[in-house]
Amino acid sequence: MSEAPEKLDEGREENGMNPTQAAEHLRVIRELMERPIRSTTRSGLSGIIAGLLALAGCAATWAIAPDFDGRAAPPVAVGFIWLGVFVLAVALDLFISWRRTRELGRAFWTRTTRQTALAIAPAFLLGGLSTYFYANGNAWYYIPPSWMLYYGLAAWSIGMFSIAEVKLLGAAFIIAGVICFFNFHDHPVAALAATFGGFHLIYGVVVWKRHGG
């Protein structure tokens, strides 16, 4: 019985692989298996574009309603501005992600992509419903923090399938949303500029440097 491990080791050495080499091969195989998860189609460019679009939305809101403090209904045009910001940001993010998958030689609509879409769908649905209820209740100052919270939850969910920066972005939005629920009610547009504008720009620059455009 005691000769069995020795024979096994001898067999490995005869095949040109000792226990140390076998462990190294296993490490390399594990890294190769994890690489598709670690490498990402997330783009720093899409984060920067989202931040710039958010800042443009804030600038347009200030131009149309310079005295908006979240306590009275803003002009209807403000709603269309932010709907346009959202649709354009999502469309460009999808396009850039699709382009990066082609550059990496991968399929775009994969099982992971479907899981990610299902994971973030509730957050976006609840974000839309909360916008309706707060607007209907004339509590406009609660809309920006609710957007931050639900967007943060969506980003956190994406981070479970993606790079750590996405999860950190989600955490930053969640924390900011909680803070803004109790503060900065008189400055909703400034809060949007600092979070959806500033956070995205920081995220985009970091991801660009670490993972590419």
C-alpha positions as CSV (number, residue, x, y, z in Angstrom):
1,M,0.0,0.0,0.0
2,S,2.8,2.4,0.8
3,E,4.3,2.0,-2.6
4,A,1.2,3.3,-4.4
5,P,1.9,7.1,-4.0
6,E,5.6,6.5,-5.0
7,K,4.4,4.7,-8.1
8,L,2.0,7.5,-8.9
9,D,4.8,10.1,-8.6
10,E,7.1,7.9,-10.7
11,G,4.4,7.7,-13.3
12,R,4.0,11.5,-13.4
13,E,7.8,12.0,-13.6
14,E,7.9,9.4,-16.5
15,N,5.3,11.5,-18.3
16,G,7.5,14.6,-17.8
17,M,5.4,16.1,-15.1
18,N,6.2,16.2,-11.4
19,P,3.7,17.3,-8.6
20,T,5.0,20.9,-8.8
21,Q,4.6,21.1,-12.5
22,A,1.1,19.5,-12.3
23,A,0.1,22.2,-9.7
24,E,1.4,24.9,-12.0
25,H,-0.5,23.5,-15.0
26,L,-3.7,23.5,-12.9
27,R,-3.1,27.1,-12.0
28,V,-2.7,28.1,-15.6
29,I,-5.8,26.2,-16.6
30,R,-7.8,27.9,-13.8
31,E,-6.6,31.3,-15.0
32,L,-7.5,30.5,-18.6
33,M,-11.0,29.5,-17.4
34,E,-11.4,32.7,-15.4
35,R,-10.0,35.0,-18.1
36,P,-13.3,35.3,-20.0
37,I,-14.9,36.5,-16.8
38,R,-12.2,38.9,-15.9
39,S,-11.7,40.3,-19.3
40,T,-14.6,42.6,-20.1
41,T,-16.6,44.2,-22.8
42,R,-17.3,47.1,-20.5
43,S,-15.9,50.2,-22.0
44,G,-14.5,53.3,-20.3
45,L,-15.7,55.3,-23.3
46,S,-19.4,54.4,-22.6
47,G,-18.9,55.6,-19.0
48,I,-17.5,58.9,-20.2
49,I,-20.2,59.3,-22.7
50,A,-22.9,58.6,-20.1
51,G,-21.3,61.2,-17.8
52,L,-21.2,63.8,-20.5
53,L,-24.8,63.1,-21.5
54,A,-25.9,63.5,-17.8
55,L,-24.1,66.8,-17.5
56,A,-25.7,67.9,-20.8
57,G,-29.1,67.0,-19.3
58,C,-28.3,69.0,-16.2
59,A,-27.3,72.0,-18.3
60,A,-30.5,71.8,-20.3
61,T,-32.6,71.5,-17.2
62,W,-30.9,74.5,-15.6
63,A,-31.5,76.5,-18.9
64,I,-35.2,75.6,-19.0
65,A,-35.9,75.7,-15.3
66,P,-33.2,77.7,-13.5
67,D,-35.2,77.9,-10.3
68,F,-36.2,74.3,-10.1
69,D,-35.7,73.1,-6.5
70,G,-37.7,69.8,-6.7
71,R,-40.7,71.2,-4.9
72,A,-42.8,72.2,-7.8
73,A,-43.4,70.4,-11.1
74,P,-40.7,71.2,-13.7
75,P,-41.7,72.0,-17.3
76,V,-42.7,69.0,-19.4
77,A,-39.6,69.5,-21.5
78,V,-37.4,68.5,-18.6
79,G,-39.0,65.0,-18.6
80,F,-38.3,64.6,-22.3
81,I,-34.7,65.7,-21.8
82,W,-34.0,63.1,-19.2
83,L,-35.8,60.4,-21.1
84,G,-33.6,61.3,-24.1
85,V,-30.5,61.1,-21.9
86,F,-31.5,57.7,-20.7
87,V,-32.3,56.2,-24.1
88,L,-29.3,57.6,-25.8
89,A,-26.9,56.5,-23.0
90,V,-28.3,53.0,-23.0
91,A,-28.2,52.8,-26.8
92,L,-24.6,54.0,-27.0
93,D,-23.6,51.6,-24.2
94,L,-25.1,48.6,-26.0
95,F,-23.5,49.7,-29.3
96,I,-20.0,50.1,-27.7
97,S,-20.4,46.8,-25.8
98,W,-21.4,45.0,-29.0
99,R,-18.4,46.5,-30.9
100,R,-16.0,45.4,-28.1
101,T,-17.4,41.8,-28.2
102,R,-16.6,41.7,-31.9
103,E,-13.1,43.0,-31.3
104,L,-12.6,40.3,-28.7
105,G,-14.1,37.6,-31.0
106,R,-17.0,36.8,-28.8
107,A,-20.8,36.6,-29.2
108,F,-22.8,39.5,-27.8
109,W,-26.1,37.9,-26.8
110,T,-24.8,35.1,-24.5
111,R,-26.2,33.3,-21.5
112,T,-24.3,35.8,-19.2
113,T,-25.8,38.7,-21.1
114,R,-29.3,37.3,-20.7
115,Q,-28.7,36.8,-17.0
116,T,-27.4,40.3,-16.6
117,A,-30.5,41.7,-18.4
118,L,-32.8,39.8,-16.1
119,A,-30.8,40.9,-13.0
120,I,-31.1,44.6,-13.8
121,A,-34.7,44.6,-15.1
122,P,-36.4,44.9,-11.7
123,A,-34.3,47.9,-10.7
124,F,-35.1,49.8,-13.9
125,L,-38.8,48.8,-13.6
126,L,-39.0,50.0,-10.0
127,G,-37.1,53.2,-10.9
128,G,-39.7,54.0,-13.5
129,L,-42.6,53.3,-11.1
130,S,-41.0,55.4,-8.3
131,T,-40.6,58.3,-10.8
132,Y,-44.3,58.1,-11.6
133,F,-45.4,57.9,-8.0
134,Y,-43.1,60.7,-6.7
135,A,-44.2,62.9,-9.6
136,N,-47.8,62.1,-9.1
137,G,-47.4,63.0,-5.4
138,N,-45.6,66.3,-6.2
139,A,-42.4,65.0,-4.4
140,W,-40.1,65.8,-7.2
141,Y,-37.0,66.1,-4.9
142,Y,-37.2,62.3,-4.2
143,I,-36.8,61.4,-7.9
144,P,-33.0,62.0,-8.2
145,P,-32.2,59.9,-5.1
146,S,-34.6,57.1,-6.2
147,W,-32.8,57.1,-9.6
148,M,-29.5,56.8,-7.8
149,L,-30.6,53.9,-5.7
150,Y,-32.2,51.9,-8.4
151,Y,-29.4,52.6,-10.9
152,G,-26.9,51.7,-8.2
153,L,-28.7,48.4,-7.6
154,A,-28.6,47.7,-11.3
155,A,-24.9,48.5,-11.5
156,W,-24.2,46.3,-8.5
157,S,-26.0,43.4,-10.2
158,I,-24.0,43.9,-13.4
159,G,-20.9,43.9,-11.2
160,M,-21.6,40.3,-10.2
161,F,-20.9,39.3,-13.8
162,S,-18.4,41.9,-14.7
163,I,-15.3,43.9,-13.5
164,A,-15.0,45.2,-9.9
165,E,-15.3,48.8,-11.1
166,V,-18.9,48.3,-12.0
167,K,-19.7,47.0,-8.6
168,L,-17.9,50.0,-7.0
169,L,-19.9,52.3,-9.2
170,G,-23.1,50.7,-8.0
171,A,-22.0,51.0,-4.4
172,A,-21.2,54.7,-4.9
173,F,-24.7,55.3,-6.4
174,I,-26.4,53.4,-3.6
175,I,-24.6,55.4,-0.9
176,A,-25.3,58.7,-2.7
177,G,-29.0,57.8,-3.1
178,V,-29.4,57.1,0.6
179,I,-27.6,60.4,1.5
180,C,-29.7,62.4,-1.0
181,F,-33.0,61.0,0.4
182,F,-32.3,63.0,3.5
183,N,-30.2,65.9,2.2
184,F,-29.8,68.2,-0.8
185,H,-33.6,68.3,-1.5
186,D,-33.2,71.9,-2.7
187,H,-30.5,71.0,-5.2
188,P,-31.8,68.0,-7.2
189,V,-30.1,69.0,-10.5
190,A,-26.7,69.5,-8.8
191,A,-27.1,66.1,-7.2
192,L,-27.7,64.6,-10.6
193,A,-24.7,66.4,-12.0
194,A,-22.4,65.1,-9.2
195,T,-23.6,61.5,-9.4
196,F,-24.7,60.6,-12.9
197,G,-22.3,63.1,-14.4
198,G,-19.3,63.0,-12.0
199,F,-19.4,59.3,-11.0
200,H,-19.7,58.2,-14.6
201,L,-16.8,60.3,-15.7
202,I,-14.6,59.0,-12.9
203,Y,-15.7,55.4,-13.6
204,G,-15.1,55.9,-17.3
205,V,-11.6,57.2,-16.9
206,V,-10.6,54.4,-14.5
207,V,-12.0,51.6,-16.7
208,W,-10.4,53.2,-19.8
209,K,-7.0,53.1,-18.1
210,R,-7.4,49.6,-16.7
211,H,-9.4,47.8,-19.4
212,G,-9.3,50.0,-22.5
213,G,-11.8,52.1,-24.4
